[in-house]
Amino acid sequence: MTAYYEQARDNDLFLTTAILDPQIDRSAGLDNERIAERFLHVVKETSDGIVVRGAKMIATGAPYTHDFIIFSFLQFQTEHRHHAHILIVPANAQGLHIVCRESFAEVTEPNHILGSRYEEMDAVLFFDDVFIPWERVLLYGDTEKVLTLRANKTANALAFHQTVVRYVAKLEFVTGVAFAVAEAIGVTGYLHIQEKLGELLTQVDTMKALVIASETMACPDESGVWGPELSYIDTARNVGTRFYPRAIEILQQVGGGGFVQTPSGMGDFYGSISKLMHLYFEGASVSAEKKVQLFKLAWDLIGSPLGARHELYERFYAGDPVRAYASQYTRADKTAFTEPVWKLLKEASKHGAKRI
């Protein structure tokens, strides 16, 4: 691990992960032969390394990565040793196929300011008997150790911290676009619009507060590595799955039908109907050109393939939202909340007995 870390650091390597298993039959697990054969597993061991077969998803940035970090969120049993591994796989490994979704990149920047700049491809990986040398096999065969490494609190806290920082940045941006749209069409004076814009501010402040809390309560682990407090990070990741779709919904409601009334391009502002374009697309506080540019930017967030992808991405980036909330409950120290309740009831019972 140390050797690879130093290699990646010194050579400025780009890495991405593929940690999910293909959606074949969610009701079946590794005890099902049909599923076990298609989930990534070791089919051969040699003195030089291992050979793996199966599929992994979702590899964001796959076409331009140097290496893939491969592991799984499966709950392994002892007998599942061939599926228990953590690997570093070169993107140019023989037998590795990268199957990309349709690209959402746009070439006309004035019409798609976000789509022309920030598309990041997602892909499924097919491993058709791919050889992995031992120096790229971080763990293999020991299900308990794989689960232990995957659950490492410090590693997860540091990895998930960037998730919340990303939420802050994206929510701030959506809020800025919503404010600008509201000002451009003169609706900031309406109470129901103010309520929605205020809700966006509470989202941003909530996320920022959770980041600050996680950093303020940071502490070192047994190795001396400092990491943010994971409980606040978990809360932020959970509420983020609901905040971002709601922020997009608010932006839709603020702009309304104006989003589908923008011209297909900016050329008409300089053509034969230029005067009419400036007359009828003008905003309350901005020129017609600025208003159209703004609405096109907003459309990239709420209506374009790129925008739809990002909404889906934020809903499920942290995994199944239902399980994430449930997991936060099951891991929590419930006694810290219930003990005061039982203490109050006990005291009330004593006072009641004395009066009787």
N, C-alpha and C positions, 0 to 999 in steps of 0.2 A: 504493500500500500504506500509506504514511504517513497519507494523508488518511482512508482507511477506518479505520485503527487509532484515530486520534483521534476519529472519529465514534462508533465502537463504545465507546470508553472514556468519552467525555463523556456519552453517552446510555445507558450501562449496558445495551448490547444483549446479548441471549442468542443464541449461535451454536451450531450443531452441524454435524457433518461428514457427508457421504455420499461415500465413497471407493471402494466396491466396486462391481463390475459384476454384473448379474443372472446367476443360475445357470441358464444355458440349455444350454450344451454345453461343459464344461470342457476337452474334448479339442481344441476349435477355438479359433483366435485371430482377430485382426483381418484376416488374409488371407482369412478365410471371410466372404463377402458377407452371409450370414444373421446372423452375429455382429456384424459391423461396423455393420450398419444398426440394431441394437438397443442396442448400447453407445452411451453419450452422445457425440454428435459434432456438429460445426458444419455446418449445411446452407445457411447464407447469411451473407454479410458485407455490411454497409452502412457508410456514413459515421458512423452513430450507434452501431453495435454489431454483435453477432452474434446469430444465431438457432440454438438448439440443439435436438436431438431425441434421444430415447433414454431409458434408465432408469438409476437409481443406487440403491444400497443400502449399508449399513443406516443409516438416519438416526434415531438415538436422540434422543428429545425433539422429534421433528419437529413435532407439532401445536402446540407452544407456543414455537417458536423465532422469532426475527426474521429471521435470514438463515442460509443454508446455505453452508458452505465446500465446494466441489466440486472434486475432482481424482481421479486414478486411480492404482492400483498396477500398471497395465499396463506392459510393457516395450516402449516405442514404438520403431518404426523411422522413418527419415526420411519415408517415404511415408505415415505415419500422422498427418500434421500436423493433420487435422481432429479427431482424437481427443485431441490433446495440448493440454491447457488447465488452468488453475487459475482458478476463478471464485468470485465472491461473488453468490449468488442470493437475492433477497428471497423469503420464504415466501409472499407474496401475489402473486407474479408471475403474469401471465395465461398460462394454458396449463400451469401446474405443478399436478400432482395428487399428493396425499399419501395413500398407501394404507397404512393402519395394520393391524397384527396385532390379534388379540383382546386386549382390555384385561385385565390381571391385577390391577387395583385392586379392593380390597375396601372395603365401607362399614361393616362391623361391626368396629370397632377392637379390642375385647376378644378376639375370636377370631382376628384377623389383624393383629397389631401392626405387622408389617413391610409387609404388602400394602396396608394402609390409608394408609401414609405414603410409601412409597419406590418405587412403581411409576413407571417411566420408559418411555414408549411407544417402540416401534421401528416404522419405516415404510420402504416403498419409494417412491421418487419417480419419477413419469412426467413427462417433459418433452415436451409436445406442441407443438413449435415455440415455445419460450420465448425471448423477446427479452432479451438481456443487454447493457446499455449498456457502452461501452468503459471507463468509470471503474470498472466492477465486473469487468473482465477483467484479472486480474493477469498472466497469461501465456497466449499462444495461438500455435499454429503452429510453434513451435521445439521440437522433441522433445528436443533436447539440453539446453536450458535448463530445460524442465519436469522432466526427470530429475535435473538438477543441484540444483534447488531442493528437490525431493522428498527427495533424499539428504543435504541439509544437516545436518552433524553436530550443530551447536549446536541447531538447531530440533528435531531428533529427540531429542537428549538431554534437552532441557527438556520436550518433550511426553511422552516415555516415562517421565520421572521420576515424573510424577503417577500413572502406572500402578502403579509399585512402591509408592508411598505408599498407594494404594488397596488393594493387596494386604495391606499391613501392617494397615490398619484392619479389613479384612474378616476376615483370619485371626485377629486378636486377638478380634474379636467371636465368631466361631465357637468359638474356644478357650474364651472365657468361658462361652458357653452349654453347651458340653460339660462343663466343670468343674462348673457349677451342676447339670446333669442328673445327673452321677455322684454328687454329694453328696446330691442330693434323694432318690435311691433307694438310697443306702448301698452303692455298689459301689467306692468309692475304695480300699478295702483289697485288692482283687484285683490280682494281678500283671499279668495281661493288660490290665486297664483302665489301670493305671498306665503300662504301656508305650505304649498308644495316646495317653494324655493327654500323656505325655512327648514323643511324636512331634509333637504339635501345638505344643509349646513350641519344639522345634527348628525348625519351620517359621517361627514368628514371629521367632525370633532370627536365623535365616538371612536373612530378608527385611530385618530392621532393619540387620544388619551390611552387607548389600549397599548399602542406601541410604546408610549412614554412609560406607562406602568410596567410593561414587561422589561424595559431597559433599567428602570429605577430599581426593580426588585431582582435584578440579575445577581447571580452568585456563581462561584466556581464549582466545577465538579471534582471528583476525586483525583483527576489528572491536572487540576489547576486551570482548566479551560473555562472561561467565563461564557455564560449563555443567558439569554433573556428568560424570564419566568414563563414557563410553557403554558400555564393555565390561562394567562391573558392572551397569549398567542392563539390558543385553541378557541377562545371566545371570539376573537376577532375573525378567525377563519370561518367560524360557523355563521356569524351574523353577516359576514361578507357575501356569502352565497345568496342572501336575501336582499342585501343592500344594493348590490350592483344592478340586478334586474329591476328593482324598484326605481333606482335612479334613471335608468333608461326609460321606464314607463313615464316618469315625471317629465322628462324631456319631450317625449311624444305628446303628452297632454298640454304642455306649454305652447309648443309650436303648432299643434293641431294639423289642419288641412294644408297649412302653408308649406309643409314638407313635400307635398306632391304637386305643388304648383310652381316649382322652380324650373327655369328653362333647361334644356338639355345641355347647353354649353354657354360660354361667355361671349361667343362671337357676335351674337345679335346686338350686343351693346355698341358694336362698332359698324353695324351694317345699316341697311335701309330703314329699319324700324328702331334705330338707336334712340331717337327722341321718345318714342312710346315706351321703350324698355325702361328708360330712366324715369318716366312719368308714373308708370303703373307698378313697378317693383320697388319703388322707394319705401324706406322704412320710417318709423316715427323719429328715430334719432340717428340714422345712418343713411348713406347713399344707396341707390338701387344696387350698384355693383357689390358693395360691402354686404348688403343684406343677402343677396343671392349666394355669395361666397360663404357666408355664415351658415345659411340653410343647407348648402351642399356639404359643409363640414359636419353639421348635425346629422344629416342623412347617412353619412358614412358610419356614424355611431348607432343609429337606430334602425336603418333600413337596408343597408348594403349587406352582401354576403360576409364581408369582414366584420361588420357590426354584429350580425347574428351569431357568427362564430365566437366573438368575444363574450357575448351574453351567455351562451352555452358553456363556454370555457370557465367563466367565473361561477356559474351554478355548480359545476362538478369538479373544479380543480382540486378541491380538498377531499374529493371522494363523494360517496353517497351522503347527502346532507342529513338524511334521517339517521343513518348509522353514526354520523359524526356527532350529532346532538346527543344521541343515546350513549355513545362512548364517553362523552364528557360527563354525563350523569354517573355512569357505572364506575368511572375512575375517581370521582370526587369524594372528598371526605364529608360524607353526609352527617356525621355526628356533630360537626361544627355548627350545623344548622338545626339539627333536631334536639340537641342537648338543652339549649335554652328553652325550647318548648316544653320538654318534660320537666325541667326545673320549675318553670312557671306553674305548670299544672300541679306539681307536688306541693309547692308553696301555697297555692290556692286551696288545695285539699286540707292542708294543716289548719289554715285560717278558718275554713268552713267547719271543721271538726270542733274547733275551740268554741265557735258561736253556738253550735248545737249543744 
